């Protein structure tokens, strides 16, 4: 491989239950990051202590401690923590890839090696990630996302793509905006099924599943989702876990934001691009004519 230099940034808040598993997974990677920056966003549990214990024997891991704001700012708070970590990169001119990684997951030892190989194979690939599986009641189920939507919990960016989209947007819908912005600018974004991630917490459930799905619905509105596509999406997910809760919460959040006439977080060009993609997906023509 030509250039395997990558940086990992992990925003964490009160992750004592899972952070050690995540740290072991990154330590075991076949290609070690040039730097792993863990940003402790005001944790009140043992998160900082656990990270500090690991740092003693791994000099390439950096801990950044932020002051406690008194509450968990899901979404925007993650971006603020990421930006704090970004400022702490020791060799800012040397990295070729940058990863945003959650502190409640694990992956196989070749996760980043395999993703970097994918980037080498496709020069238009701008953002990539694996497929997430969540452990619930002793069983594993896939956290479904479209093939162009790598899970935000473990996402890797090519440097020139990351810089062209302006990094992570400072809003709650950052994890949709970055993908949309990249595709609008001609980059490809991909989720690869052969790169597995084990997520120890159900997606969007940190503040409760209902609140998380309402937040998802609001974010869909802010990123320009069409009502027709939202209804199709919600109808489809009625028959998937967690069944009615997800669809109802997402629709509630979307229409509440619409009734409040909240300003969109995307440009008119990005909104038009997204809705064109959604029409193609509804018609079954999305991706036709594209290189596989």
C-alpha positions in Angstrom: 0.0 0.0 0.0 1.2 3.5 -0.9 0.2 5.6 2.1 -1.2 4.1 5.2 -0.9 7.1 7.5 -4.2 7.7 9.3 -5.4 9.5 12.4 -8.3 8.3 14.5 -10.4 10.7 16.6 -12.8 9.3 19.2 -15.2 11.6 21.1 -16.3 9.9 24.4 -18.5 10.8 27.3 -19.2 8.3 30.1 -18.0 5.2 28.1 -16.5 3.2 31.0 -18.6 0.2 30.0 -17.2 -0.1 26.5 -14.1 2.1 26.0 -11.6 -0.6 26.9 -13.1 -3.0 24.3 -12.7 -0.2 21.7 -9.2 0.6 22.7 -8.2 -3.1 22.5 -9.7 -3.3 19.0 -7.7 -0.3 17.8 -4.5 -1.5 19.5 -4.9 -4.8 17.7 -5.2 -3.2 14.2 -2.7 -4.6 11.6 -1.9 -1.0 10.6 -1.4 1.2 13.7 -2.7 4.7 13.5 0.0 7.4 13.4 -2.1 9.0 16.2 -5.3 8.1 18.1 -6.8 11.1 19.8 -9.5 10.2 22.4 -11.5 13.3 23.4 -13.0 13.0 26.9 -16.1 15.2 26.8 -16.6 15.8 30.5 -17.0 12.2 31.6 -18.1 11.7 35.2 -17.3 8.0 35.3 -14.0 6.0 34.9 -13.6 6.7 31.2 -10.6 9.0 31.8 -8.9 6.6 34.2 -9.3 3.7 31.8 -7.8 5.6 28.8 -4.9 6.9 30.9 -4.1 3.3 31.9 -3.8 2.3 28.3 -1.8 5.4 27.3 1.1 4.4 29.6 2.1 1.6 27.2 1.0 3.2 23.9 2.6 6.5 23.2 0.6 7.0 19.9 -2.6 7.4 21.9 -3.4 11.0 23.0 -6.0 12.0 25.6 -7.7 15.4 25.4 -9.9 16.4 28.3 -12.7 18.9 27.8 -14.6 20.6 30.6 -18.0 19.2 31.6 -20.8 21.2 30.1 -23.2 19.5 32.5 -25.1 17.5 29.9 -24.6 15.2 26.9 -24.9 17.2 23.7 -25.6 14.4 21.2 -24.7 15.3 17.6 -23.3 18.8 17.9 -21.3 17.9 21.0 -19.7 15.0 19.1 -18.5 17.4 16.4 -17.2 19.9 19.0 -15.2 17.1 20.5 -14.0 15.9 17.2 -12.8 19.5 16.3 -10.9 19.6 19.7 -9.2 16.4 18.8 -8.4 17.6 15.3 -6.5 20.5 16.7 -4.3 18.1 18.7 -2.9 16.2 15.7 0.9 16.2 16.2 1.9 15.9 12.5 -0.9 17.7 10.7 0.7 17.5 7.3 1.5 13.8 7.3 -1.9 12.0 7.5 -3.7 10.7 4.4 -6.9 9.4 6.1 -8.8 10.4 9.2 -11.3 8.3 11.1 -14.2 9.3 13.4 -14.6 6.4 15.7 -17.1 5.9 18.6 -16.0 4.6 22.0 -18.6 1.8 22.2 -17.7 -0.6 19.5 -15.1 -3.1 18.3 -14.0 -4.4 14.9 -11.7 -7.0 13.5 -8.0 -6.4 13.3 -7.9 -5.7 9.6 -10.7 -3.1 9.7 -8.6 -0.1 8.8 -6.2 -2.0 6.5 -9.1 -3.3 4.4 -10.7 0.2 4.1 -7.4 1.7 3.1 -7.1 -0.9 0.4 -10.6 0.0 -0.9 -9.4 3.6 -1.2 -6.4 2.6 -3.2 -8.6 0.6 -5.5 -11.0 3.5 -6.2 -9.5 7.0 -6.4 -13.1 8.5 -6.3 -13.9 6.9 -3.0 -14.0 9.7 -0.5 -15.7 8.3 2.7 -16.0 4.6 3.6 -16.9 2.4 6.5 -18.0 -1.1 7.5 -21.3 -2.7 8.3 -22.5 -2.4 11.9 -24.0 -5.2 13.9 -25.7 -4.5 17.3 -25.8 -7.0 20.1 -29.2 -7.1 21.7 -30.5 -9.7 24.2 -27.8 -12.1 23.2 -28.4 -11.9 19.4 -26.8 -9.9 16.7 -28.7 -7.8 14.1 -27.5 -5.6 11.4 -28.0 -1.8 11.7 -29.4 -1.3 8.2 -28.1 1.6 6.1 -27.9 2.1 2.3 -24.7 0.9 0.6 -23.7 4.6 0.1 -24.1 5.3 3.8 -21.2 4.0 5.9 -22.1 4.0 9.6 -21.1 7.2 11.4 -19.7 5.2 14.3 -16.6 4.1 12.4 -16.1 6.2 9.3 -12.9 6.8 7.4 -12.3 9.9 5.2 -9.7 10.4 2.4 -7.9 13.6 3.3 -8.7 15.5 0.0 -12.4 14.7 0.3 -12.4 15.7 4.0 -10.9 19.0 3.2 -13.1 19.6 0.2 -16.3 19.1 2.2 -15.0 21.4 5.0 -14.7 18.6 7.5 -17.6 17.8 9.8 -20.5 20.2 9.9 -21.1 21.8 13.3 -24.7 20.6 13.6 -26.7 17.6 14.7 -27.1 16.3 11.2 -23.3 16.2 10.5 -23.3 12.5 9.7 -25.7 12.9 6.8 -24.4 16.2 5.6 -20.8 15.0 5.1 -21.9 12.1 2.9 -24.3 14.3 0.9 -21.7 17.0 0.5 -19.1 14.5 -0.7 -21.5 12.9 -3.3 -22.6 16.4 -4.5 -18.9 17.1 -5.2 -18.4 13.9 -7.2 -17.0 11.7 -4.5 -18.3 8.2 -3.8 -19.3 7.0 -0.3 -19.5 3.3 0.5 -20.5 0.9 3.2 -18.7 -2.4 2.9 -20.4 -5.6 4.2 -17.2 -7.5 4.6 -15.8 -5.0 7.2 -17.8 -5.8 10.3 -18.3 -3.5 13.3 -19.8 -4.7 16.6 -21.8 -1.8 18.1 -22.5 -2.4 21.8 -25.3 0.3 21.9 -28.3 0.5 19.6 -27.9 3.3 17.1 -29.4 6.6 18.3 -30.3 5.2 21.7 -28.0 7.1 24.0 -30.8 9.3 25.4 -33.4 6.7 24.9 -34.7 5.1 21.7 -37.7 7.4 21.3 -35.7 10.5 21.7 -33.0 9.2 19.4 -35.5 8.5 16.6 -37.1 11.9 17.0 -33.7 13.4 16.6 -33.1 11.3 13.5 -36.4 12.6 12.0 -35.4 16.2 12.7 -32.1 15.6 11.1 -33.7 14.2 8.0 -35.8 17.3 7.7 -32.7 19.5 8.1 -30.9 17.7 5.4 -33.7 18.1 2.8 -35.4 14.7 2.8 -38.6 14.7 0.7 -41.9 13.8 2.4 -42.6 11.1 -0.2 -39.3 9.4 0.5 -39.7 9.8 4.3 -43.1 8.1 4.1 -41.7 5.2 2.0 -38.8 4.8 4.4 -41.0 4.8 7.5 -43.4 2.3 5.9 -40.6 0.0 5.1 -39.1 0.2 8.6 -42.5 -0.5 10.3 -41.6 -4.2 9.8 -38.0 -3.9 11.1 -36.8 -3.8 14.7 -37.6 -1.7 16.7 -40.8 -1.8 14.6 -43.3 1.0 15.2 -41.1 3.0 17.6 -38.6 3.9 14.9 -41.0 5.0 12.2 -43.2 6.9 14.6 -40.3 8.7 16.2 -38.7 9.6 12.9 -41.9 11.0 11.5 -42.7 12.9 14.7 -39.3 14.5 14.6 -39.5 15.4 10.9 -42.9 17.0 10.9 -42.2 18.8 14.2 -39.2 20.5 12.6 -41.2 21.2 9.4 -44.0 22.9 11.4 -41.5 25.0 13.2 -40.0 25.9 9.8 -36.5 25.2 11.0 -33.8 26.4 8.5 -32.2 23.6 6.5 -28.6 22.7 7.1 -27.8 22.1 3.4 -27.5 24.3 0.4 -30.2 24.3 -2.4 -27.7 22.4 -4.6 -27.3 19.7 -2.0 -31.0 19.5 -1.3 -31.7 19.1 -5.1 -29.0 16.4 -5.4 -30.4 14.5 -2.5 -34.0 14.6 -3.8 -32.8 13.5 -7.2 -31.1 10.5 -5.6 -34.3 9.7 -3.6 -36.4 9.7 -6.7 -34.0 7.3 -8.4 -34.1 5.0 -5.3 -37.9 5.0 -5.3 -37.9 4.2 -9.0 -35.2 1.6 -8.7 -32.8 3.3 -11.0 -30.3 4.5 -8.5 -26.7 3.6 -9.4 -27.5 2.4 -12.9 -24.7 3.3 -15.2 -22.2 3.8 -12.4 -19.1 1.8 -12.1 -19.4 -0.9 -9.5 
